[in-house]
Amino acid sequence: MQLRSAVCVLSLFAGFATAGPGDSLSAAMTVDNTFSAYLSNDPNVQGTEFLSGGSWPTTYQTVVSLDEPGTYYLQVRAFDSGSPEMFIGKFSLAGSNALFANGTQELLTLADSGDWTASATGFGGPEIDVIDVGTNGTAPWGTFALMGDARFIWAGASPTQFDTVYFTASFTVLPAPGSVAAMGLVGLAAARRRR
């Protein structure tokens, strides 16, 4: 009975866990021709849009605060109105509690890294191969200064097979140490009260 009460109290307070102060996602990206980028808590469900663009020579940038702990899915719906197609981006996490699935706080568009999955039918749809289209600087797109070692990528059997590709990568934000400690103290207090 005491253990069940402690578990109930911990479950109640688990919803109050927060991400660390300053945990955020920075994005610098573009797609030839247009894109919408989303954050979701479910890889199969389109998330909340946080960035979009429709002029591929432009580097689109933003910073998104990450207030809740958990696993996030970075989703990019990339559309091209005529070949050649490409997606390039550099994504960074700030704060001590956030990591991409690659174990670092940086994510680049790299075809062979295994960091990105892609589908031609929608987020969570059947996967297709992510392919390399060239180094940052490859014609006709030129060089995007903020992308570093990111490469141009697309997906399918060739860069011209699909006009629309749904790219997904993931990262995790752990609860801030203070919020975890507070939940533990509340649980201990509840267990002691029952004795």
N, C-alpha and C positions, 0 to 999 in steps of 0.2 A: 504493500500500500504506500509506504514512504517513497520507494523508488518510483512508483507510478506518478505520485504527486510531483516529485522533482522533475521527471521527464515532461509532464504537462506544463510546468512552469517554464522549463527551458524551451519547450516548443513555442510557448506563447511569446517569449522574449526573442526568439530567433528572428522573428519578423522585424525586430528593431535593430539588427546588426547593420552597420553602415560601412561603406568603403572608407579608405583612408582619406584624410584631407589632401586635396591636390591630385587625386587619382583622375586621370583624363586620357583621352585618345586624341592624338593630333593626326590629321590627314593632309597629304599633298598628293593630288592625283589628277588624271585626265583620261578620257576615252575618245577615240576617233569612232563615232561622232558625238554621242550623247550618253549620259549615265545618270543613275540615281543610286545613292549609297544609303544603306540602312543599318541600324543596330537592332538585333533581335535576341530573345532569350530561347528561341526554338529554331533549329536549323531548317525546319520545314515550313516555317511561317515567315512571310515578309515582315520585317520589323518597321521601326519608326524611321522615316527619312531624316537624315542629318546633313546631306549635301547633294547637290545636283549640278550638272553643267551641260552645255550644249555647244561649246566652241573648243574643239580639241587643241588648238595651239595655246589655250589658256591653262595654267596650272591653278586648280581650285584647291583652296585651303580652308581648314576650320579646326577648332578644338572643341571637343565634347566632354563635359564633366561626367564622371562616372560615380554616381551617388550610392548605388546599391551594389553589394557584393554578388557574385555569381558568375556563370559562364555566359559570355556574349558571343554572338555570331555577327561578324562584319560581312555584310552582303552588298554586292555591287551588281546592279542590272546594267549591262553594257550593251549599247545598240550601235550598229554601224549601218549607214544608208548606202554604202558601196565600198568595195574593197579598195585598199587594204584596211584591215581592222587592227586595233590595238588597245590595250589597257596598260597603263603604267602608274605606279603609285608607291609612296613611302609612307608608312604608318608607324607612329611611335606612341608608347604608353608612358605616362608620367606617374610617379608615386611608387611607394615601396611595395604595394600590394597587388600589382597588376603585371601579368605576363602573357605573351602570346603562346600558342601551343608549341612553338619552337623553343620555348624556355628562355626567350630574351624579351626585351622591351621594344624591339624593332622588327617590322615586317615589311619586306619588299615584294614587288611583283617579280617572282622567279618561277619559271615553269618546273624546274626539277627539284625544288625544295620540299615538295610535299605539303607546303603550308596552305595551298589553295586547292579547292575542289571547284568543279564547274559542271553546269547542266545547261542543256538547250531548252528545257521545258519549264523551269522554274526552280526556286530555292527548294532544295531537298529532292529534286527530281533525279532521274538516272544520271549517273556521272559520265562525263566525257573527258577526254584527255586535255589537260592544260598544256599548251604548246608555246615554245619560244619563238618570237617573231623578230628579235634582234636586240642589240645593245642600245642603251640610251644614246641617241645620236644617229641611229639608222634613218636613212631617207625613206619616206618623204617627211618624216616628222621632225627630225633634228634633235637637239639636245634640250632636256628639261633640267635646269640647274638644281632644283630642289630635290631631285629624285636619287641622287647619289648613284649607287650600283644597281638600282632597279633596272629591269629589262622590260621591253615591250612583250606582252603576252596576249594570247587569245586562246580559243579552245576548239576542239574538233579534230578531224583528220587532216585538215589544212586550215590556214588562216582565213579562207574564203567560204568554208562550209556553212557556217551559221552567221546570220546577221545579229541575232540577240543571244547573249551568253549571260548566265547567272553565276557569278563567282562568290565563293564563301570561304572565309577563314575564321578562326576562333581565338578567343583569349579569355582569361579568367581574372576576376578581381576578388581577392580574399577579403574577409571582414577585417576592419581595422583592429589592431591588437587591443585597444582600449574597449571596444564594444564587445569583443569576445570575453575579455576579463570580467566586464560588468555582468554579462550573462551568466558566467560561471559563479560569481558571487551571489547573484540572485538565486540561482539553483541551489547552492549550498545553504543559503539562509532558509529557503523553503524546506529543504530536507531536514534541517535542524529543528525547525518549528514543529514538524510533525512528530519528533521524538518526544 
